[in-house]
Amino acid sequence: MKKYMSRFIIAFLVLALPARSFAQQQIAKGTVQRISIHSKLLEGNLSGDDPSRHVSVYLPASYNSGKKKHYPVVYFLHGYTDNDAKFYGFQQHWMTLPPILDSVFASDPTHEMIVVTPDAYTLFQGSMYSNSVTTGNWEDFVAKELVGYIDSHYRTLAQKESRGLCGHSMGGYGALRIGEKNPDVFSTVYLLSPCCLNSTPVSAGAMPPGFSRAESIKTVEELQKADFLTKALFASAAAWSPNPENPPFYIDLPVKDGNIQPLIMQKWDANRPLNNLDQYIYNIRKLKAIGFDAGDRDAGIAESIRILDRELNKYHISHSFEIYEGDHINRVSKRIEDKMLDFFGKNLLFGQHTKQ
């Protein structure tokens, strides 16, 4: 009996191993290029950040074999403290995009896309994708220079109907900010756990976390050693309350001498998308599709996108919205795989647009 069982096990392994190898061969892998793009719009930023930015570009598996095929492009904006290298496997991270893209496009090759991510890591660990003399014109870099470069160097479908914009956390904020201002460049927008959509609540006599510590930071070295909230405060100030006459950081913090500065808070509030959504409704209506989601344990962000949902409903703007079980990062990769890529697959144009 043992002899027959041994033969059975050996036969099973012989048959199973080629089957697994065959299955593995079916998922054709795309390629990733990490290039450098020099930006005229980021030149002269007061932070001293390099205007030549790394950009990771994912090319689907068929890109190198089908020399005549052109592809839609999805621009993925990373979050605060992240960079492009982390999301594309050049550095260790909590999520890597290429295996997700390979898997989805292997099962649905008709909807292959190019995916592009610029490195928005700055002196302040994030640009907030905002135009600022302190960190540079990030909105315009993404919507103009980056898009122009990708269209001129890769086989893209160079039309807004075939361009998507998305991002996680700070990148979700950037995707909404840039998307609502550039409906002539992008047609479809998706926000993953977008931060910073609404104002920071400030109670009378109460100091928000990080505010009181921020005033003690006097040097770049001290900033690098600071906690996350304090660093995020500096990044927000660099984006939304720059001051070219206030070295060494060239920013105005929302706290001075232990007191909240109302004028600076007003500047910040003016950059919150939920505060100025009404002024961009005509642009948002020009977008073909907008979607957003967040985890239920990501409480503040989940509440902000509930408000966004209500505001868009008020204007009868169709959109995709979901609160799912999760926190700020633990299910983002599955949301990209199961929801976001399908959203772009259904709403982007995968062929040349013919104007009537």
C-alpha positions as CSV (number, residue, x, y, z in Angstrom):
1,M,0.0,0.0,0.0
2,K,2.8,2.4,0.9
3,K,4.5,1.7,-2.5
4,Y,1.3,2.6,-4.3
5,M,0.8,5.8,-2.2
6,S,4.4,6.8,-2.9
7,R,3.9,6.4,-6.6
8,F,0.6,8.4,-6.4
9,I,2.3,11.3,-4.6
10,I,5.2,11.3,-7.1
11,A,2.8,11.3,-10.0
12,F,0.7,14.1,-8.4
13,L,3.8,16.3,-7.9
14,V,5.0,15.6,-11.5
15,L,1.6,16.7,-12.8
16,A,1.2,19.6,-10.4
17,L,4.5,21.3,-10.9
18,P,4.1,22.0,-14.7
19,A,0.6,23.2,-14.0
20,R,1.8,25.7,-11.5
21,S,4.6,26.8,-13.8
22,F,2.2,27.2,-16.7
23,A,-0.2,29.2,-14.5
24,Q,2.7,31.5,-13.5
25,Q,3.7,32.0,-17.1
26,Q,0.2,33.3,-17.9
27,I,0.7,36.5,-15.9
28,A,2.8,38.5,-18.3
29,K,4.6,41.3,-16.4
30,G,4.7,44.9,-17.4
31,T,7.9,46.9,-17.1
32,V,8.8,49.9,-14.9
33,Q,11.0,52.7,-15.9
34,R,12.2,55.3,-13.3
35,I,13.1,58.4,-15.3
36,S,14.0,62.0,-14.5
37,I,12.1,65.0,-15.8
38,H,13.4,68.5,-15.4
39,S,10.6,70.9,-14.5
40,K,10.8,74.6,-15.4
41,L,7.8,75.2,-13.1
42,L,9.6,73.8,-10.1
43,E,12.8,75.8,-10.7
44,G,13.6,78.5,-8.1
45,N,11.6,77.0,-5.3
46,L,12.7,78.4,-2.0
47,S,13.0,75.1,-0.3
48,G,15.9,74.2,-2.5
49,D,14.3,71.0,-3.8
50,D,15.7,69.6,-7.0
51,P,13.5,70.7,-10.0
52,S,14.5,67.5,-11.8
53,R,12.0,65.0,-10.4
54,H,12.1,61.2,-10.5
55,V,9.0,59.7,-12.2
56,S,8.1,56.0,-12.2
57,V,6.3,54.8,-15.4
58,Y,4.6,51.4,-15.6
59,L,4.2,50.1,-19.1
60,P,1.8,47.1,-19.5
61,A,3.0,43.7,-20.8
62,S,1.9,44.3,-24.4
63,Y,3.7,47.7,-24.7
64,N,6.9,46.3,-26.0
65,S,5.3,43.8,-28.4
66,G,2.6,45.9,-29.9
67,K,4.6,48.8,-31.4
68,K,1.6,50.5,-32.9
69,K,-0.8,50.3,-29.9
70,H,-1.5,53.4,-27.9
71,Y,-2.6,53.4,-24.3
72,P,-4.7,55.5,-21.8
73,V,-2.6,56.9,-18.9
74,V,-3.5,57.0,-15.3
75,Y,-1.5,59.4,-13.1
76,F,-1.2,58.1,-9.6
77,L,-0.2,60.6,-6.9
78,H,1.4,59.2,-3.8
79,G,0.8,60.2,-0.2
80,Y,2.6,62.3,2.4
81,T,6.1,61.0,3.4
82,D,6.0,58.6,0.4
83,N,7.6,58.7,-3.0
84,D,7.3,57.0,-6.4
85,A,10.1,54.5,-5.6
86,K,8.2,53.0,-2.7
87,F,5.0,52.3,-4.8
88,Y,6.9,50.8,-7.7
89,G,9.1,48.4,-5.8
90,F,12.4,50.3,-5.8
91,Q,12.1,50.7,-2.0
92,Q,10.3,48.6,0.6
93,H,6.8,49.8,1.3
94,W,3.4,48.7,2.6
95,M,2.1,48.4,-1.0
96,T,3.6,47.9,-4.5
97,L,1.7,48.8,-7.6
98,P,3.2,46.7,-10.5
99,P,2.1,43.2,-9.2
100,I,-1.4,44.6,-8.8
101,L,-1.4,46.1,-12.3
102,D,0.1,42.9,-13.8
103,S,-2.7,40.8,-12.2
104,V,-5.6,43.0,-13.2
105,F,-4.3,43.5,-16.8
106,A,-3.6,39.8,-17.2
107,S,-7.2,39.1,-16.6
108,D,-8.5,42.1,-18.6
109,P,-5.8,42.8,-21.3
110,T,-8.2,45.0,-23.3
111,H,-8.0,47.6,-20.6
112,E,-4.3,47.8,-20.1
113,M,-3.1,51.3,-19.1
114,I,0.2,53.2,-18.6
115,V,0.5,54.3,-14.9
116,V,2.7,57.3,-14.0
117,T,3.8,58.6,-10.6
118,P,6.0,61.6,-10.0
119,D,8.2,61.9,-6.9
120,A,6.6,64.6,-4.8
121,Y,8.8,64.1,-1.7
122,T,10.2,67.5,-0.7
123,L,12.1,69.2,2.1
124,F,8.8,69.0,4.0
125,Q,8.3,65.3,3.0
126,G,5.4,66.2,0.6
127,S,4.3,69.0,-1.8
128,M,0.6,68.8,-1.2
129,Y,0.5,69.1,-5.0
130,S,-0.1,72.8,-4.6
131,N,1.4,75.8,-6.3
132,S,3.7,77.6,-3.9
133,V,6.8,79.8,-4.2
134,T,8.2,77.7,-1.3
135,T,7.9,74.3,-2.9
136,G,7.2,75.1,-6.5
137,N,4.3,75.0,-8.9
138,W,3.2,71.4,-8.3
139,E,-0.3,71.7,-9.7
140,D,1.0,73.0,-13.0
141,F,3.9,70.5,-13.1
142,V,1.5,67.6,-13.0
143,A,-1.2,68.9,-15.3
144,K,1.1,70.5,-17.9
145,E,4.7,69.5,-17.8
146,L,4.3,65.9,-16.7
147,V,1.4,65.1,-19.0
148,G,3.2,66.8,-21.9
149,Y,6.4,64.8,-21.3
150,I,4.6,61.5,-21.0
151,D,2.6,62.1,-24.2
152,S,5.7,63.1,-26.2
153,H,7.9,60.1,-25.0
154,Y,5.4,57.2,-24.8
155,R,2.7,55.8,-27.0
156,T,-0.3,57.4,-25.2
157,L,-3.8,58.3,-26.3
158,A,-3.0,62.0,-25.9
159,Q,-6.6,63.2,-25.2
160,K,-8.4,64.0,-22.0
161,E,-10.9,61.2,-22.6
162,S,-8.0,58.7,-22.1
163,R,-6.4,60.4,-19.0
164,G,-7.2,59.5,-15.5
165,L,-6.0,61.1,-12.2
166,C,-6.0,59.4,-8.8
167,G,-4.1,59.3,-5.6
168,H,-3.9,58.1,-2.0
169,S,-4.1,60.4,1.1
170,M,-2.2,63.6,0.2
171,G,-2.3,62.2,-3.4
172,G,-6.1,62.0,-3.2
173,Y,-6.2,65.6,-2.1
174,G,-4.0,66.5,-5.0
175,A,-6.1,64.5,-7.5
176,L,-9.2,66.4,-6.6
177,R,-7.4,69.7,-6.5
178,I,-5.8,69.2,-9.9
179,G,-8.7,67.4,-11.4
180,E,-11.3,70.0,-10.7
181,K,-9.0,72.7,-12.1
182,N,-8.1,70.8,-15.3
183,P,-11.1,69.1,-16.8
184,D,-9.6,69.8,-20.2
185,V,-6.6,67.6,-19.3
186,F,-8.2,64.8,-17.3
187,S,-11.6,63.1,-17.7
188,T,-11.7,60.7,-14.8
189,V,-10.7,61.1,-11.2
190,Y,-10.5,58.7,-8.2
191,L,-9.6,59.5,-4.6
192,L,-8.3,56.9,-2.2
193,S,-8.7,58.0,1.4
194,P,-8.1,61.7,0.4
195,C,-6.8,63.9,3.2
196,C,-7.2,67.6,3.9
197,L,-10.6,68.1,2.2
198,N,-12.0,70.1,5.0
199,S,-10.8,72.6,7.6
200,T,-9.0,71.7,10.8
201,P,-11.4,72.3,13.7
202,V,-10.0,74.8,16.1
203,S,-11.9,75.3,19.4
204,A,-11.6,78.4,21.4
205,G,-8.7,78.1,23.8
206,A,-7.7,74.7,22.3
207,M,-4.5,74.1,20.3
208,P,-4.7,71.4,17.6
209,P,-2.0,68.6,17.8
210,G,1.4,69.7,16.5
211,F,0.6,73.4,16.6
212,S,2.3,74.2,19.9
213,R,5.4,72.2,19.0
214,A,5.8,73.8,15.6
215,E,7.1,77.1,17.0
216,S,10.0,75.5,18.7
217,I,11.4,74.2,15.3
218,K,14.1,76.5,14.1
219,T,16.3,74.4,11.8
220,V,16.0,71.8,9.1
221,E,17.7,69.3,11.3
222,E,15.1,69.9,14.1
223,L,12.3,69.5,11.6
224,Q,13.7,66.2,10.4
225,K,13.6,64.9,14.0
226,A,10.0,66.1,14.6
227,D,6.9,64.0,15.0
228,F,4.6,63.2,12.0
229,L,2.0,65.9,12.9
230,T,4.5,68.6,13.3
231,K,6.1,67.8,9.9
232,A,2.7,67.7,8.3
233,L,2.0,71.1,9.7
234,F,5.2,72.5,8.1
235,A,4.3,70.8,4.8
236,S,0.8,72.4,4.9
237,A,2.3,75.8,5.6
238,A,4.8,75.4,2.8
239,A,2.0,74.7,0.4
240,W,-0.7,77.1,1.6
241,S,0.9,79.9,3.6
242,P,4.3,80.5,1.9
243,N,6.3,83.6,2.8
244,P,9.3,84.5,0.7
245,E,10.5,86.9,3.4
246,N,10.5,84.4,6.3
247,P,13.7,82.2,6.2
248,P,14.8,79.6,6.8
249,F,11.6,77.7,5.9
250,Y,9.9,80.5,4.0
251,I,6.5,79.8,5.5
252,D,4.0,81.3,8.0
253,L,2.9,78.9,10.6
254,P,-0.7,79.1,11.9
255,V,0.6,79.7,15.4
256,K,2.7,82.5,16.8
257,D,3.7,83.2,20.4
258,G,1.4,80.4,21.4
259,N,-1.7,81.9,19.6
260,I,-3.6,80.8,16.6
261,Q,-3.1,83.1,13.6
262,P,-6.6,83.6,12.1
263,L,-5.3,85.0,8.8
264,I,-3.0,82.0,8.2
265,M,-5.9,79.6,9.0
266,Q,-8.0,81.5,6.5
267,K,-5.3,80.9,3.8
268,W,-5.4,77.2,4.7
269,D,-9.2,77.1,4.6
270,A,-9.1,78.6,1.2
271,N,-7.2,75.6,0.0
272,R,-9.6,73.0,1.3
273,P,-11.6,71.5,-1.6
274,L,-14.8,71.2,0.4
275,N,-14.7,75.0,1.1
276,N,-14.4,76.0,-2.5
277,L,-16.3,73.1,-4.2
278,D,-19.1,75.4,-5.3
279,Q,-16.7,77.5,-7.4
280,Y,-15.5,74.4,-9.3
281,I,-18.9,72.8,-9.9
282,Y,-18.9,73.8,-13.6
283,N,-15.5,72.2,-14.0
284,I,-16.4,69.0,-12.1
285,R,-19.5,68.6,-14.3
286,K,-17.0,68.5,-17.3
287,L,-15.4,65.4,-15.8
288,K,-16.8,62.1,-17.2
289,A,-16.5,60.3,-13.8
290,I,-15.4,60.9,-10.2
291,G,-15.1,58.3,-7.5
292,F,-13.8,58.2,-3.9
293,D,-13.6,55.9,-1.0
294,A,-12.2,55.5,2.6
295,G,-12.1,53.0,5.4
296,D,-14.6,53.3,8.2
297,R,-11.8,53.4,10.8
298,D,-10.2,56.3,9.0
299,A,-12.8,58.4,10.8
300,G,-12.0,62.0,9.9
301,I,-11.4,61.2,6.2
302,A,-14.5,59.0,6.0
303,E,-16.6,61.9,7.3
304,S,-15.0,64.3,4.9
305,I,-15.9,62.2,1.9
306,R,-19.5,61.7,3.2
307,I,-19.7,65.5,3.0
308,L,-18.3,65.4,-0.5
309,D,-20.9,62.8,-1.4
310,R,-23.7,65.0,-0.1
311,E,-22.3,68.1,-1.9
312,L,-22.1,66.3,-5.3
313,N,-25.6,64.9,-4.8
314,K,-26.9,68.4,-4.2
315,Y,-25.7,69.3,-7.6
316,H,-26.9,66.0,-9.1
317,I,-23.4,65.1,-10.2
318,S,-23.1,61.3,-10.7
319,H,-20.2,59.7,-8.8
320,S,-18.9,56.5,-7.1
321,F,-18.7,56.6,-3.3
322,E,-18.0,54.0,-0.7
323,I,-17.1,53.6,3.0
324,Y,-15.5,50.2,3.5
325,E,-14.2,48.2,6.4
326,G,-10.6,49.3,6.9
327,D,-8.2,52.0,8.0
328,H,-6.0,54.5,6.2
329,I,-3.8,51.9,4.4
330,N,-4.7,48.3,5.2
331,R,-7.1,47.7,2.3
332,V,-5.9,50.3,-0.2
333,S,-4.2,47.7,-2.4
334,K,-7.4,45.7,-2.7
335,R,-9.4,48.9,-3.4
336,I,-7.0,49.6,-6.3
337,E,-7.2,46.1,-7.6
338,D,-11.0,45.5,-7.2
339,K,-12.5,49.0,-7.6
340,M,-10.2,51.8,-8.9
341,L,-8.7,50.0,-11.9
342,D,-12.2,48.8,-12.9
343,F,-13.5,52.3,-12.5
344,F,-10.9,53.6,-15.0
345,G,-11.5,50.6,-17.3
346,K,-15.1,51.6,-17.5
347,N,-14.7,55.3,-17.9
348,L,-11.5,56.0,-19.9
349,L,-11.5,55.8,-23.6
350,F,-9.4,53.0,-25.0
351,G,-9.2,54.2,-28.5
352,Q,-8.6,57.4,-30.5
353,H,-11.4,60.0,-30.0
354,T,-12.9,61.4,-33.2
355,K,-14.3,64.9,-32.7
356,Q,-17.6,65.6,-34.4
